Amino acid sequence: MLYAAADLPGLLARPGAAADRTRADVLIASPLLGMVGPADPVPASRLAMGTVPGVGGLGPFWRPAIEEALAQRADGELVVDVRSSEFAPLWRPPASATWVTVRIEQEVDGERRVVSHFAKHLRGVLVRHLLRRRGAEPSDLRSLARAARGLERSGQILGVEVAPSSSASKPDTLTLVSA
């Protein structure tokens, strides 16, 4: 759902800023390969993020190599983390990065509920929006929220909320509210 909504192949197919941003800024967590880029050739696989006999948990297996490879890339950067919870053990951005997770909530009859079944789709919508929009790339939580508010104007979400973390070792949260 996330990949369908983000339509990374569609963004890569057309030359321009969106394709450049997609190639430069997007990484995809893979149980089989660790982290891959959106243009990398990937074999078909149904391997889930779990435990593999003889290897153990794939999160702990991949984490040292991924942290080493991505530490410098994420240093001082905004990391918009749209991974589901099963992929969280793969990597934790360095403390020098501005780490933001994306939460999806639905408002029904005046009450908020965390959305799980539609969350991947809305995270993908956010990714596509951030890659396609004009202007400077967001660099912190506030500029990310301003950029995400473009989805309010399009009618795709009802609201955008931010919650800065109270701890440097935990991510800030960007919440998208859907109807």
N, C-alpha and C positions, 0 to 999 in steps of 0.2 A: 504494500500500500504506500509506504513512504517513497519508494523508488518510482512507482507509477505517478504519484502526485508531483514529485520533483522533476520528472522527465529529464534526467541528466543526459540521456542519448540525444534528445531533441535539442537541448542547449548546446551540446558539443557539435551538433551537425551544422549549425549556422555560425559562420565566422563573426567575431565581434567581442564586445566586453563580457557578455554573459558566458560565452565559451571560454574566454581567458580566465575569468573568475572561477568557473567550474574546474578547470584543469589545475589552477593554482591553489584553490582553497578547500576543495572537497576531498575528504578521505572516508572510505567505507570500511567498516569492521567486517572481517570475514573469518569465520571459524576455521576455515581451511588454510587461509593464507596470511592471517594477521590483519594488516591494514593494506588496502589497495586504493588506487586512484580510479576515478570514474571512466578513464579511457583504457585502463589496463585489461588485457585479455584474462578472463577468469574461467576455469573449467566449470562445467555444471556440477553442482554438489548439493546434497541435502544434509550435509553435516551440521548438526545443531551445536550451539554453545553449551556443552555439557562436559561430561567426563568420557574420555576415550580410553579403553583398556590399554595398558602399557604406557600411556602418556599422562593420564590424570585429567584434572580440570584444564580446559583450554584457556580460560582466563589467566590463571597462574603460569601456564606454559608460554603464552605469547607475551605476557606483560613485560618481562625484562627487555626483550628485543625491541618492542614497540616504544617503551619509555625512552630507551637510549636513542632510537631513531627520531623520535618526535620532540624530545626535550628542547633542542635548539630551535626547531621550527616554530614551536608554540611560545617560546620565550618572549614575554612582553606583548603578546598578541591576544586578541579576543578569540576565544574558542566557544563556538555555539554548538553545544553537545545535544544532538537529537537522537542519541542511541537509546534503545530500550534497556531496561534494567538488566537483562541477561547479558548484555555486552559491556556493562559498566566495569567489570573486573579487568577488561583488556588494557585499560590505560587511564591514567589520572594526569591531567595537565600539570605542569610545574607551577609552583606557588607564584611565579612571576607572570603567569598568564591570567587574563580575566576570563574565568570559566563560568559559563552560563548554561544551565540546563533548561529545557523547554518542557513546560507542564501544560496539559490540555484539560480544561474544565468545561463542563456544560451547565448552562443555566436552564432549569426546568421549574416552572411555577415558583420562581423567586428563590429557588434553592440551588446551590452549587454542588456538583458531583465531579469527581475525577473521572475522566473518560479513558477507557482502555481500548475499546474496539475501534474507535475512530481517530485515536491519537496519532497513529502512524501517518494516516492520510494528512491530517492538519500539520504535522511536522514537515512532511514533504511539501505541502503548499507554502509553508514558511521558507523552506530552503529555496524553492524555485523563485519566490518573491525576492529574497535577498540577493540571489544571483542575477536576476533580470533587472532590478531597479536601477535607475540612474542615480548619479551622485556618488558622494564619498562612501566608502565601505564603513559600516559601524566599527567603532574602536573600543567601546565600553558599553556597560549595561544601558545607560540612558540613550545613547545613540542607536543601540539595537532596538530599544522599545520604540523610538521615533520611527525607525525604518519599518518595524512590524506593524505600526499603526496604519500603514498603507493598506493592510488587509481589512481594516475596519471600513475604510472608504470604499473598498471594492465590495463590501457586504459579505465577505467570507467569514468574518468573525465579529463578535459583538464588542470585544474589548481586549486590551492589553494591559497587564499589570506586571510590576517588577517587585521582587523581594531580594534586596541585597543580603548576602550571607552574613551571619554573625561570627563566622570563623574563616580565617584565611585558607584553611584546608578543605573547605566545602564550597560548592558552587553557588553563585547567585542563581535566582530563578526568574525566568520570563514565563508568565502565564498567559496563554491565549484562551479567551472565553468564547465558546461557541453556543449557538442556540440549540 
